[in-house]
Every structure is written in C-alpha cells, then in structure tokens.
C-alpha cells in the first residue's frame, strides 16, 4: 500500500457509525479537550464507546483534522474540531454542517470522492461505498464497511454530497457574495435638492418632475453633474425635435 493510500485510509473510521463518531467528539469536548490534551480513555468513559474502538480510530481523528496528538494516548481538539463538537452539543446542526464541511475539504479522500461524483453525475450509494473502499485500499471487512458508510454520511451531512433514494450526487455549491458596504447613517448623509431642474417628457407628459439625489462621501459630484446635464439635454432635445 502506498503512502497516499495509507493517508486516505486514515480518513475512513473503523467500526464507527457517523452518530458514534459525533458522540466521541462531544465526549472529548466534555472531557476538556478543547483546552488541554486528554486521554482517549476519558472520551471512552463519557461516550460509552469501548476504549479499544476509540484508540483504533485515533489516526482517523488526527488525520481528518478533528484532533491533534500531544503525547502518547493524549489528544486535544483542533480549533475546527472544537467548533464542530460544540455546535453539535448545542444542537445547532446547520452551523455544525458548515464547520464539518471545512474539516472534510482538507482531507485528500474527500476531493477524490467529490470529483468522482461530479464526473459521474449520480452514483448509487453502494457503488460509491465500493469506490471509496477501492480508493483507500481497504478490504470488505465489516469494520471498514461501517466506516465507509460513516464517511458517506459525513459528506452528505456536510452538504458536499446530496443523497436521495440511495442515489448520491454532488451537493449544491456554496457561493460567497462580496460584502456590500451599507449606506452611512442618515445623519451622515447629505441630501442635495435641485428644484430648478424641471424635467418634462415632451408630448405625453407635461407634469414637472422634481429630482432628489442622495449623496454620500463616496459620491463623485462632478460625474453627477454630468449625468444630470445629459438627462436635461436629452429631454429638451427630444422636445425641440417634436416641435419641428
């Protein structure tokens, strides 16, 4: 097995469903792993998951970015791992999904799986499970099949993948829009009135229109004057042509 395969294999938990994986992370949080390194046995006591199972998944938790190892058998939650576990504990699942997405996108296996789904449009869950096992170079033993299903569940929960009727496709892309600068408070705005500028539409309308313009510190006054002048000239030009 190549080094790359070994790393990708670590992104697959063993004997752990997605629910138990989350339970262990919350147990680490309760044990104080957000502030200091704690023993995996502390997480075992709090979660009820056998310490042998947790121990066997330490590399998965570390490689996936949930934990860092700070000594033999002692681990601390990463910043993202802490946020994810805390949001789960608070029941803020929508926010937890976003945090999990950030964690999973740093795993090389995730990119391969998402690319595979993108190219194939839609894949049966069982086929995807076999593909993940092949990529990671693991056998069909129960400990890995359970972990592969947990991996798919994680990807679906995070929104990277979407599942319906046992068919899996790529999730909806999250688009970040540039921040729009708000207008300054009303007391900081300057309002200029142009009562002398009367705009009339020839023929159809002869009702005077008063134009009010809100101007902030960022407004180009010279450009505004040019725009107003162009509007006025255009309307009066149309009026003269109509009279001819």
ABEGO torsion letter per residue (X at the ends): XBAAAAAAAAABBBGBBAAAAAAAAAAAAAAGAAABBBBAAAAAAAAGBBAAAAAAAAAAAAAAGABBBAEBGBBBBBAAAAAAAAAAAAGBAAAAAAAAAAAAAABAAAAAAAAAAAAAGBBBAAAAAAAAAAAAGBBABAAAAAAAAAAAAAAAAAGABBBBGGBBBBBBBBBBBBBBBBBBBAAABBBBBBAABBBBBBGABABBBBBBBBBBAABBAAAAAAAAAAAAAAAAAAAAAAAX
